[in-house]
Amino acid sequence: MANRQQLTFESNGNQLVGLLETPNEGAEHYAIFAHCFTCGKDVIAASRIARGLVNRGIAVLRFDFTGLGGSDGDFANTNFSSNIDDLIAAANHLRKHYKAPDLLVGHSLGGAAVIRAAHRIAEVKAVATLGAPAQASHVTKQLTCSIDTIEEKGAAEVNLAGRNFLIKKQFLDDIKQSDTQPIASLNMPLLVMHSPVDTVVDIKQAEIIYKAAKHPKSFISLDSADHLLTKKQDAEYAAEVIASWAIRYLPDYTPVREKPTQVASGKIIVNERNHRFTRNVLSDTHVWLADEPAKVGGDNLGPDPYEHLLAALGTCTSMTIRMYANRKKIPLKDVSVSLEHSRQHANDCENCDKSDAKIEVFHRVLTLDGDLSEEQREQLLVIADKCPVHRTLCGKIDITTELK
């Protein structure tokens, strides 16, 4: 399962609509998926490939280009250059609110767009294309019958995939500026994926891209896939290949590990997600992350160890108070617990061997909401100290460690 969040951002004065999907356990790396010409973020290829990447630990933002799907703007006034601007705006939004993308994936004309957008997104470390043309002008093949009308009258209505779109001369003028030079100057790893039976974008286009690109570059055949990757197995295969290929080029990327088939109830397993501080934490039914803040070298993808400890005390306190209030029919409307941890000099510690010894202090503040008497509030305060985690922390603790 993945977390799905609709978001909006601005590009050239238009509000664009996107869908950000992230793994439940968090993500170290973000990708942007650019859809095909006149398609949208929910086209089958986009949704399935995005889901496949998310299942392998990479968060994916897919969005509707200006004038398409849920995004504002007039499609007739867009062009290849505005598509690239939309990609830059999407990257800026991720950088500001989440994490900048280090992987771009583009399908069809979206593939040509991500190659060019990659030059303007400093954090991008790898690019993958699917069924992409080497030049944006290749799209004119779909407009053949209308090009003369567009050139003569300045615009024409064109039927594409069963839908009518107004195409203006400025669109033709813009894509004529496209060439293969941005491919040669990409200066980053490129994965080219194409089907030999693609009837929309001939596989010769993949050959042009591959020959123009500098190493490192890779080509993967999508064999019997159609241009839109409508077969589920083709989209899933593409996602698997992209994720596996990306391992080499995305720093500290490790595929999401399969959860052990059995983790005993009451047992916790912690394993490395990267070789810094990020850790997978697994129980019998849950998976989550632990990390350290960026200021100490972590990626801040999850709570740090002491935040986990405070959370254990706080959640147990809240649950215990609620259970007692319900049982005693105390009109407690809501309870919140605020906690912080510190170390203080143990001036009054009778058992301290060193004069500079310190003790661990957990400061807990309860906020009780409801029509409560002073006696009831005092009762709940006493009960807070009886929560199991509180009693564990205040009791004698022995920790044994062994090598396996």
N, C-alpha and C positions, 0 to 999 in steps of 0.2 A: 504494500500500500504506500501511497505518497500523499504528501500535503499539497493541496491545490489552492492557489490564491489568485483571484483576478486582480489585476492592477491596471492603472492608467498612467500615462506619461505624455508629455507634450513634444511634438516635432513640427517645426515650422509653423507654429500657431495652431496646430490641430491636436486634438486629444486622441491618442491611440490606446487601444484596449489590448491587453496581453493576459496570458495565463502563465503563472510561475508554478512549476511543480518541483518539489524538493523531497528528498528521501526522508522518511520518518526520523532517521537517526542523524539528520543534518547533512550538510554537504561542504566539502572543502573546495570544490570546483564548480563553476557555473558555465553554462553554454547558452548560446542564442541560436535558435532554429529559424531560418528564413524560408518561407514557403514559396511555392511556384507562382508563376505569372497568373494573375486574376484569381488565385486560390485564396485561402485564408488560413488562420492558425489552427482551425479544426479539421482541415483536410486529413484524410486517413493516414497518409504518410507522415505528416507532422505529429499527429497525436500518438501514433504507435512508436515512432522512433524516439520521441521525447520520453514516452513511458519506459521504453527499453533502457535509455540512458539513465533515467532516474532510478530504475531498479538496480543499476550498477553503480550507484553512488554519485552521479553527476546531476546537479540541479539544472533544469532547462526552462528558459523563457521563450515562449513562442507568442507572436503577436500578429495582429492584422495590420498590414501596411496601410498607409493613408488612403481613404476612400473605399476600403474593402471591409467586409465583416462588420464588426462593431465599432470600428474606428471612424472618426470624423474626417471630413474633407471630401473633395470631389475627385473621383478617380480620373476623370478626363484631364485634370490639371496636374496629375502626377507623371513621373517618368522614372527612368532608371536612376538618375541622380538623386531624386527625392527618396527612392527606396533605400539608397545608401545612407542618406541623412536620417531616415527612420531607424536604421540599424545603429547608427552612432548615438541617437537619442536613447535607444533601448539600453545600450551599453552604459551610457551616462547614468541612467536611472538605477541600474544594478550597482554600479560603483558607489553611488550616493547612499542607497538604502540597504544593500546586501553586500555583494562582493563583485568586483569587475569580472567580466567573462574572460576566461582564458582559452575557450574553445568556441569556434564558430562552425555551424553546420548549415549548409544551404542546399535546397532542392530546386533543380531546374534553373530558372532565371535567378532564384534566390542564391544558387551556388555561385553564379557570376558576381552577384552583389556582395557576398561575404568575402570573396577574394579581394575585392576593392576596398571594402570597409575595414578589413584587417590592417591595412596600412595606417588607419587613423585611430586604432584602438591599441594603446601601448601595451596593455596587459595580455593581449591575445598571443598564445604560444603555439596554436595549431589550428588548421582549417581543414574541413572535410566537405566534399561536394558529392551530390547524387544527381546523376542525369543532367549535369550542367552544361550549357553552351560555353564555348571559349570566349565568345563575344556576345554582348547583349543584342546586337543587331540581328542575331540569329532568330529572334522572336518574330521578325517580319515575315518569316515563312508562314506563320499563322494568320497573317494579314494580307497575303498576296492579292486576293481579289479586291481589296479595298484600298491598296496603297495609292493607286492613281487618283482615286476620289479624294483621299485625304490630302494628297499633295496639291490637287487642283482647288478643292473647296475649303481646305484648312481643317476639316474634321469629317469623320464618317462613323456611323454606328456599325459595329462589328459583332458578329455572333461568335462567341468563344465558349465551348463546352456547354452549349445550350442556353447561355445568358448573353444579353446584349450589353456592350460596353461602347461608350463614345471615346474614340481615339483621335487625338488632335495631332496636327503636324508637328507641334513642339515635341511630342513624344518621339516621332521618327527622327527629328533633328538631334535629339539628345542621345539616342542609342547609336547614332552614326559616329559619335565621338568615342565609342567603346573600342578598345583594341586589346591585344594580348600582352602589352607591355607590363601591366600590373601583375600579371602571373609571373613573369620573369623576375620581377623585383620584389616578390612576396617575402623572401628571406625568412621563411619559417616552414615547418613541416606541413606537407599537403597530402591529403588522402583523396584520390579520385575514384569514385564508384560509379559504374555505368553498366547498363544492360546492352548486350550485343543485339537485342531485338527491339530496342527502343525505337518506336516509329515517330516520336515527336522530336526528340533531339538525337540525331544519329551518333553512334559511338565514335565516329571520326572526330567529333568535337572533343571527346575525352582524350583522344590521341594528341590533338593540338594542345590541350591544356598540359598534358603530361610532358610533351616535348619542350614546351615553353618554360615549364617550372624547373627550378634548380633543386638539387638534393638538399635535404631528405624529402623524397616523394615516393608515394606508393599508389599502385592501381589494384583495385579489386573488381572482378567481374560479378555483376548481379545476375548473370546467366539468363534465366527465362523470365525475369521480372518485367512488368510493363512500366511505362514512364511514371505513372502515379503510384507505383508500389502498392497496388490495391490488395494484393495477397498478403495476408497477415504474416506468413512465414518469411516473406521477402523483407518486410519492414523490420521484423525482429532480428533477422540475420544482419541487416545493415547496422542496427543499433549495437549488436554484440561486437561486430567488427570494429566500429568506431570506438567503442569503449576500450576494447583490447588494444587497439592501435594507440590510443591516447595515453596509455600507461607510460610509454617510453618518453613522452614529451611534457606531461603535466607533472610538475614537481610534487613529490610525496603523495601522488595519487595511488591508492590501493583499492581494488574492486571491493565492493561490499561483500563481506564474508557471510557465507551461509550460517544462519543461526544453528548451533548444535541441535541435533534432533531431540536431545533430552538434556535439560538442565534441571536438576532436582529442586523441588520446592524448598525455599529457604536458602538456596545456594546462589552465589553470584560469581560470574566469570568476567574477568576484565582482560581484553586483549588489545594489542596495538592497532590503531587505525593509521597512524603515520609514525615516523621515527623521531617525532618531537614530543608533544604532550597529549595529542588527541587520542582518546581511548574509547573503544566500544565496551559498554557495560551491558551484560546479558543476565536476565533472570529466567525463570521457567516460562514466563509469558510476555516479557517486555525486552526491548532493546533501546538504549539511549547512549548519549555521549558524555564524556568528561573531558575537560580541557583546562588550559591556563589562559589568562588574559594575554593579549598581543604584546603588552608592555614587558612581559617577562619571557617572550619568545614563543608563546602559544598562538593558536588561531581563534581563540574565544568562541569555539563552536558549541561549547557546553559549559555547565557549571564546573568550577574548580573543586578539588577534594573537600576543602573546608565548607564550601557552599553546599555540597552534598550532605556534609555532616550537620550543618545548620538546618537544612531542609528536612533531614530525618527527625531532628528534635522538634522542629516547628510543626510538621505534619502530624506527628504522633501526639503532640500537645493538643492541637486543634481537634483531632479525632476523639481523643479521650474526653475533652471538655464537652464536645457535642454528644457523645454517647451517654455521658452522665446526665446532661441537661435533658435529653429526651427521656431517659429512664425516670428521672425525678420530676418530669413535667415542668421544668423551669422554663419560663418564656424567653429563651435565648433566641433572638432573631438572627444574629450573625456573630461569628467570632473570627478575628484575624490575629495573627501572631507575627511580630517583627523580632528578628534576631540579629545579633552581631557577635563576633568572636574577637577576643583580645588576650594579650598576655600581660599580667601585672606582677610586680615584685611581691614576693611572698613574705612580707615582713612579719606576719602573724602565724606563719606556718610552723607548727611545733616539730614536725618531722623533717624539716628541710636540713640537709647536710651542708649546703653552701649558702653563704650570706647573700649571694646574688641570684638565688633561685627565684624562678617565676612560676606562677600557676596559670592554668588556662581558665579564662572567664567567658562564659556564655551569657550574654545579657538578653533577656527575653521580655518583651512588652506585649501584654494582652490587651486587645480592644474588644470589649463585650458590648454588643448592641441589643437592646431589648428593654422591656419594662421590668427591670430587675431591682429587687430590694438590695440594701447593703449586705444583708445576711447571705442572699443568693450569690452576690458577687464574690464575697469572701469564700463561700463554698467552692465556687469554680476556680478561684485562685489556688486553693489547697489541692484541688483535684489535678491542676496543671502539673504539680510536682510529683504526681503519682503515675504519670504516663510511662509506659515501659521503656522508652528510649532514655528518658530522664533518669530513671532508676538504674539503667545499664551504665550510663555515663558517670553516675555518682557512686556506683559500686566498685568492687575490686575487679579489675580487668586483667586477664592473662591472654597474651597473644602469642600463639605458637606458629612457627614458620618452618617449612620443610621444602626440600628440593624434590622435583619429580623428574 
